[in-house]
Amino acid sequence: MGDAIWAEGLVKRFGKTVALDGVSLSARAGTVLGLLGPNGAGKTTAVRVLATLLRPDAGTARVDGLDVGRDAAAVRRKIGLTGQYASVDEDLTATENLVLIGRLLDLRKSDARARAAELLDRFELADDAGRRVSTFSGGMRRRLDLAAGMMGRPEVVCLDEPTTGLDPGRREDVWRMIRAMTADGRTVLLTTQYLEEADALADQIVVVDRGRVIADGTPAELKRVAGGQTITVRPRDPARLVEVAAILNAVSGRAAESPRRDVLTVPVDGEDALGETVRRLDAAGIGVTELSLRLPSLDEVFFTLTGHGVRKEEAA
């Protein structure tokens, strides 16, 4: 399979503000591309260019092989777009909203109703199909908005911060729906400022900051940018923390730290360090309730790349 989304050198200016400054990205068909960055990084502008809602000042972009400038009308028939806030009509029922979208997409009324029923079932809204959307919770509206974006059976789905304003439980619901989209063969462009969201969903991540791509790769590849791995040990007997610290120091050559009272962590350079730690703990007769080797979090990666965290940038 080739690239369902491809862009090179995208530039977009609004007056003196440069929203995109040479952005390049690509996503293979049937995968999730995470576009990660703080508010104002240029994520939404990139989505609007790819969705044919904005013309770039420079650069080229294709969706499913079609140029977003020359073939804009054809591109629109290939994509579904869900923005940061649910755009459904609160005075209509869930079914009426989807049928309306279907009719706007030139579906016959019977086909639109059949497609609406299929999507309401898939997005777990079938029992509420006849209710006015004004009575829906935020999570239900978001699921309905995602369903609306799927009415035309798009090959590529652009989701611009789809979980904004949702509590963690509702976010998990949306994540499940996104995974179902790729399971059906759709390609998803997901913009987010939630690092754990990109980690949970994306096959490939492009990190943007102030309109520029500052890194791209798989989540695992990006995590290696922040500098290796970390071993965490929690001994069964807290009184043996000093002995555990000595073992970790010997294995890693660095001083172990204690982020919590009964836990020790130390950075290591390779996976062999975990096996050596296990052997030394066993030889010393030290039982553990926690022992893990982990890569840095995407939050740590973002800080390494930019010198600031996403939340700090939002506050600014």
C-alpha positions as CSV (number, residue, x, y, z in Angstrom):
1,M,0.0,0.0,0.0
2,G,1.2,3.5,-0.8
3,D,0.8,6.8,1.0
4,A,-2.8,7.9,1.5
5,I,-1.6,11.3,2.7
6,W,1.4,13.1,1.4
7,A,2.6,16.6,1.8
8,E,5.9,18.4,1.1
9,G,7.0,21.9,1.9
10,L,3.7,23.3,3.0
11,V,3.7,27.0,3.8
12,K,0.8,29.1,4.9
13,R,0.9,32.7,6.1
14,F,-1.8,34.8,7.7
15,G,-0.5,38.3,7.4
16,K,2.8,38.3,9.3
17,T,2.1,35.1,11.1
18,V,3.6,32.0,9.5
19,A,1.3,29.1,10.5
20,L,3.1,26.5,8.4
21,D,6.7,26.8,7.6
22,G,7.7,24.1,5.2
23,V,5.7,21.2,6.7
24,S,6.2,17.7,5.2
25,L,4.5,14.6,6.2
26,S,3.1,11.3,5.0
27,A,0.8,8.4,6.1
28,R,0.5,5.0,4.6
29,A,-3.0,3.7,3.9
30,G,-4.7,2.0,6.8
31,T,-2.6,3.7,9.5
32,V,-3.0,6.5,12.0
33,L,-0.7,9.5,11.6
34,G,-0.5,11.6,14.7
35,L,0.1,15.3,14.3
36,L,1.4,16.3,17.7
37,G,2.0,19.8,19.1
38,P,0.8,22.6,21.4
39,N,-2.0,25.1,20.6
40,G,-0.8,27.4,17.8
41,A,1.7,24.9,16.4
42,G,0.0,24.7,13.0
43,K,-1.9,21.4,13.3
44,T,-5.3,22.7,12.4
45,T,-3.9,24.7,9.5
46,A,-2.3,21.6,8.1
47,V,-5.6,19.7,8.4
48,R,-7.5,22.5,6.6
49,V,-5.0,22.5,3.8
50,L,-5.3,18.7,3.4
51,A,-9.1,19.0,3.6
52,T,-9.0,21.6,0.7
53,L,-10.4,24.3,3.0
54,L,-7.3,26.4,2.7
55,R,-4.9,26.8,-0.2
56,P,-1.2,26.7,0.8
57,D,1.0,29.6,-0.2
58,A,3.7,27.1,-1.2
59,G,4.2,23.3,-1.2
60,T,2.3,20.3,-2.5
61,A,-0.1,17.9,-0.9
62,R,-2.0,14.8,-2.1
63,V,-4.8,12.7,-0.5
64,D,-5.3,9.2,-1.9
65,G,-3.2,10.3,-4.9
66,L,-5.2,13.4,-5.7
67,D,-3.7,16.9,-5.6
68,V,-5.6,19.0,-3.0
69,G,-5.3,22.1,-5.2
70,R,-6.0,20.8,-8.7
71,D,-8.4,18.0,-7.7
72,A,-10.1,19.6,-4.7
73,A,-13.6,18.4,-5.5
74,A,-12.5,14.8,-5.9
75,V,-10.5,15.0,-2.7
76,R,-13.6,16.1,-0.8
77,R,-15.3,12.9,-1.9
78,K,-12.4,10.8,-0.5
79,I,-12.2,12.4,3.0
80,G,-14.2,12.8,6.2
81,L,-13.5,15.7,8.5
82,T,-14.3,16.1,12.2
83,G,-13.3,19.3,13.9
84,Q,-12.4,20.2,17.5
85,Y,-16.1,20.7,18.4
86,A,-19.1,18.7,17.5
87,S,-20.9,20.3,14.6
88,V,-24.2,18.4,14.7
89,D,-27.6,20.1,14.8
90,E,-29.0,20.0,18.3
91,D,-32.6,20.5,17.2
92,L,-32.5,17.2,15.1
93,T,-32.4,13.6,16.3
94,A,-29.3,11.5,15.8
95,T,-30.9,9.8,12.8
96,E,-32.0,13.1,11.2
97,N,-28.5,14.5,11.5
98,L,-26.9,11.6,9.7
99,V,-29.6,11.4,7.0
100,L,-29.2,15.1,6.4
101,I,-25.4,14.6,5.8
102,G,-26.2,11.6,3.6
103,R,-28.6,13.6,1.4
104,L,-26.0,16.4,1.1
105,L,-23.6,13.7,-0.2
106,D,-26.2,12.8,-2.9
107,L,-27.3,9.5,-1.2
108,R,-30.9,8.4,-1.9
109,K,-33.1,8.8,1.1
110,S,-33.4,5.0,1.6
111,D,-29.6,4.6,1.3
112,A,-29.0,7.5,3.7
113,R,-31.3,6.0,6.3
114,A,-29.7,2.6,6.0
115,R,-26.2,4.1,6.3
116,A,-27.3,6.2,9.3
117,A,-28.7,3.1,11.1
118,E,-25.4,1.2,10.4
119,L,-23.3,3.9,11.8
120,L,-25.4,4.6,14.8
121,D,-25.1,0.9,15.7
122,R,-21.3,1.0,15.2
123,F,-20.9,4.1,17.3
124,E,-23.1,2.7,20.0
125,L,-25.9,5.2,19.5
126,A,-28.6,3.0,18.2
127,D,-30.7,3.1,21.4
128,D,-30.6,6.9,21.2
129,A,-31.3,7.3,17.4
130,G,-34.6,9.1,17.9
131,R,-33.5,11.5,20.6
132,R,-32.8,15.1,20.0
133,V,-29.1,15.8,20.1
134,S,-29.7,18.7,22.6
135,T,-30.2,15.9,25.2
136,F,-26.9,14.1,24.4
137,S,-23.8,14.2,26.6
138,G,-20.6,15.5,25.3
139,G,-19.2,12.1,24.6
140,M,-22.4,11.1,22.7
141,R,-22.2,14.2,20.6
142,R,-18.6,13.5,19.8
143,R,-19.4,9.9,18.7
144,L,-22.3,11.3,16.5
145,D,-19.9,13.8,15.0
146,L,-17.5,11.0,14.1
147,A,-20.3,9.0,12.6
148,A,-21.3,12.0,10.5
149,G,-17.8,12.1,9.1
150,M,-18.1,8.5,8.0
151,M,-21.4,8.9,6.1
152,G,-19.7,9.1,2.7
153,R,-17.5,6.1,3.4
154,P,-14.3,8.2,3.2
155,E,-10.9,6.6,2.5
156,V,-9.1,9.2,4.7
157,V,-10.5,10.6,7.9
158,C,-9.1,13.9,9.4
159,L,-9.8,14.2,13.1
160,D,-8.8,17.6,14.5
161,E,-8.4,17.2,18.3
162,P,-11.5,14.9,18.5
163,T,-11.3,14.4,22.3
164,T,-11.0,18.1,23.3
165,G,-13.1,18.7,26.4
166,L,-13.9,15.1,27.1
167,D,-13.2,13.4,30.4
168,P,-10.8,10.4,30.3
169,G,-13.5,7.8,30.2
170,R,-15.2,9.4,27.2
171,R,-11.8,9.8,25.5
172,E,-11.3,6.0,25.7
173,D,-14.7,5.6,23.9
174,V,-13.5,7.8,21.1
175,W,-10.1,6.0,20.9
176,R,-12.0,2.7,20.5
177,M,-14.0,4.2,17.6
178,I,-10.8,5.5,15.9
179,R,-9.2,2.0,16.2
180,A,-12.3,0.6,14.5
181,M,-11.8,3.0,11.6
182,T,-8.3,1.8,10.8
183,A,-9.5,-1.8,11.3
184,D,-11.9,-1.1,8.4
185,G,-8.9,0.1,6.3
186,R,-9.4,3.8,6.7
187,T,-6.4,6.1,7.0
188,V,-6.7,8.6,9.9
189,L,-4.9,11.9,10.3
190,L,-5.2,12.7,14.0
191,T,-4.2,16.0,15.5
192,T,-3.8,16.2,19.2
193,Q,-2.0,17.9,22.1
194,Y,-2.5,14.9,24.3
195,L,0.7,13.0,24.3
196,E,-0.8,9.9,25.7
197,E,-3.4,10.0,22.9
198,A,-0.7,10.0,20.2
199,D,1.1,7.2,22.0
200,A,-2.1,5.1,22.3
201,L,-3.3,5.5,18.7
202,A,-0.6,6.6,16.2
203,D,1.5,4.3,14.0
204,Q,3.6,7.3,13.1
205,I,3.9,10.7,14.8
206,V,4.9,14.1,13.3
207,V,5.8,16.6,16.0
208,V,5.2,20.3,15.0
209,D,6.2,23.4,16.9
210,R,5.7,27.0,15.7
211,G,4.8,25.8,12.2
212,R,7.7,23.5,11.7
213,V,8.2,19.7,11.8
214,I,10.8,19.1,14.5
215,A,10.6,15.3,14.6
216,D,8.9,12.3,13.1
217,G,8.9,8.6,13.6
218,T,7.1,5.8,15.4
219,P,6.3,6.4,19.1
220,A,9.1,4.0,20.0
221,E,11.6,5.8,17.8
222,L,10.7,9.2,19.2
223,K,11.0,8.0,22.7
224,R,14.6,7.0,22.1
225,V,15.3,10.7,21.3
226,A,14.9,11.5,25.0
227,G,17.9,9.3,25.9
228,G,17.6,5.6,26.5
229,Q,15.5,3.6,28.9
230,T,14.8,3.5,32.6
231,I,14.7,0.6,35.1
232,T,12.2,0.9,38.0
233,V,12.4,-1.3,41.0
234,R,10.1,-1.5,44.0
235,P,11.5,-4.0,46.6
236,R,9.0,-6.1,48.6
237,D,10.8,-5.0,51.8
238,P,11.4,-1.2,51.8
239,A,14.2,-1.7,54.3
240,R,16.3,-3.1,51.5
241,L,16.2,0.1,49.3
242,V,19.8,0.8,50.1
243,E,20.9,-2.6,48.7
244,V,18.7,-2.1,45.6
245,A,20.3,1.3,45.0
246,A,23.7,-0.2,45.2
247,I,22.7,-2.9,42.6
248,L,21.2,-0.3,40.2
249,N,24.3,1.9,40.6
250,A,26.6,-1.0,39.7
251,V,24.5,-2.0,36.7
252,S,24.0,1.4,35.2
253,G,27.0,3.3,36.4
254,R,24.7,6.1,37.4
255,A,23.1,7.1,40.8
256,A,19.6,5.7,41.3
257,E,16.9,8.1,42.2
258,S,13.8,7.7,44.4
259,P,10.7,9.4,42.8
260,R,8.6,7.9,45.5
261,R,9.4,6.6,49.0
262,D,9.6,2.9,48.2
263,V,10.7,3.0,44.5
264,L,14.0,3.5,42.8
265,T,14.7,4.4,39.1
266,V,17.9,4.6,37.1
267,P,18.6,5.3,33.4
268,V,20.3,2.5,31.4
269,D,21.8,2.2,28.0
270,G,20.5,-1.2,26.8
271,E,18.1,-3.9,27.4
272,D,20.8,-6.2,28.8
273,A,20.7,-4.1,32.0
274,L,17.3,-5.5,33.0
275,G,18.6,-9.1,32.9
276,E,21.7,-8.1,34.9
277,T,19.5,-6.3,37.5
278,V,17.3,-9.4,37.8
279,R,20.3,-11.7,38.3
280,R,21.8,-9.4,41.0
281,L,18.5,-9.0,42.9
282,D,18.0,-12.8,42.8
283,A,21.5,-13.4,44.1
284,A,21.0,-11.0,46.9
285,G,17.6,-12.6,47.8
286,I,15.7,-9.4,47.3
287,G,12.1,-9.9,46.3
288,V,10.3,-7.2,44.3
289,T,6.7,-6.1,43.7
290,E,7.6,-4.0,40.7
291,L,10.4,-4.3,38.1
292,S,10.2,-2.7,34.7
293,L,12.2,-1.3,31.8
294,R,10.5,1.5,30.0
295,L,11.2,4.1,27.3
296,P,10.8,7.8,28.0
297,S,7.2,9.1,27.8
298,L,6.2,11.3,24.8
299,D,6.0,14.2,27.3
300,E,9.7,13.8,28.0
301,V,10.4,13.5,24.3
302,F,8.5,16.8,23.6
303,F,10.4,18.6,26.4
304,T,13.7,17.3,25.0
305,L,12.8,18.5,21.5
306,T,11.4,21.9,22.3
307,G,12.7,22.9,25.7
308,H,9.1,23.2,27.0
309,G,6.1,21.0,27.7
310,V,2.8,21.0,25.8
311,R,0.9,22.2,28.9
312,K,3.4,25.0,29.5
313,E,3.0,26.1,25.9
314,E,-0.8,26.1,26.2
315,A,-0.6,28.4,29.2
316,A,1.6,30.8,27.3
